[in-house]
Amino acid sequence: MKITYDKLADAMYIYFRKGKIKKTVEMNRNFIADMDTKGNVLGLEILNASSQLPKNQIAKSIKTGIPLVPALAR
């Protein structure tokens, strides 16, 4: 599992597994799941991350070396 956080966009992306994205499902306005052909979740994008997650969790992720890079472009 890999996590990236884009501070400017305030978006976090959690990579669960590698694969080709077949379908993107908007679960609600802040959570978007990328799925493969078998329906497995490949990754989850969290928009407005700072209002969805405790700020200390984001800071902890940054301090532990998770790169500040943009989430996957669609």
C-alpha positions in Angstrom: 0.0 0.0 0.0 1.2 3.5 -0.9 -0.3 6.8 0.1 0.3 10.2 -1.6 -0.9 13.6 -0.5 -1.2 16.7 -2.6 -1.1 19.6 -0.2 -2.2 22.2 -2.8 -5.2 20.1 -4.0 -5.8 18.8 -0.4 -6.2 15.3 -1.9 -5.0 12.0 -0.7 -4.7 8.9 -2.8 -4.4 5.4 -1.3 -3.0 2.7 -3.6 -4.2 -0.7 -2.6 -2.9 -2.8 -5.5 -1.4 -2.4 -9.0 -3.6 -2.9 -12.0 -5.3 -1.2 -14.9 -8.2 1.1 -14.0 -11.4 -0.1 -15.7 -13.9 2.0 -13.8 -14.0 5.0 -11.5 -16.8 5.1 -9.0 -17.7 8.3 -7.2 -18.9 7.1 -3.8 -19.8 10.6 -2.7 -18.4 14.0 -3.4 -15.2 13.4 -1.4 -14.4 9.7 -2.0 -13.6 8.2 -5.4 -12.7 4.6 -6.0 -10.7 3.2 -8.9 -11.6 -0.4 -9.8 -10.2 -3.1 -12.2 -12.2 -5.4 -14.5 -13.0 -7.8 -11.7 -14.4 -5.1 -9.5 -11.4 -5.0 -7.1 -10.6 -1.6 -5.6 -7.2 -0.5 -6.9 -7.1 2.8 -5.1 -9.1 5.4 -3.2 -8.9 9.2 -3.7 -10.0 11.4 -0.8 -10.8 14.9 -1.7 -10.8 17.7 0.9 -8.6 15.3 2.9 -7.8 17.8 5.7 -11.5 18.1 6.5 -12.1 14.3 6.2 -9.1 13.0 8.2 -7.5 14.2 11.5 -4.8 16.7 10.7 -2.3 14.8 12.8 -2.8 11.7 10.5 -1.9 13.8 7.5 1.1 15.3 9.3 2.2 11.9 10.5 2.0 10.5 6.9 4.1 13.4 5.6 6.7 13.0 8.4 7.0 9.3 7.7 8.1 10.0 4.1 5.0 9.7 2.1 5.7 12.0 -0.9 3.8 15.1 -1.6 2.8 14.4 -5.2 -0.4 14.9 -7.1 -3.0 12.2 -6.9 -3.6 10.1 -10.1 -5.0 12.1 -13.0 -8.0 10.5 -14.6 
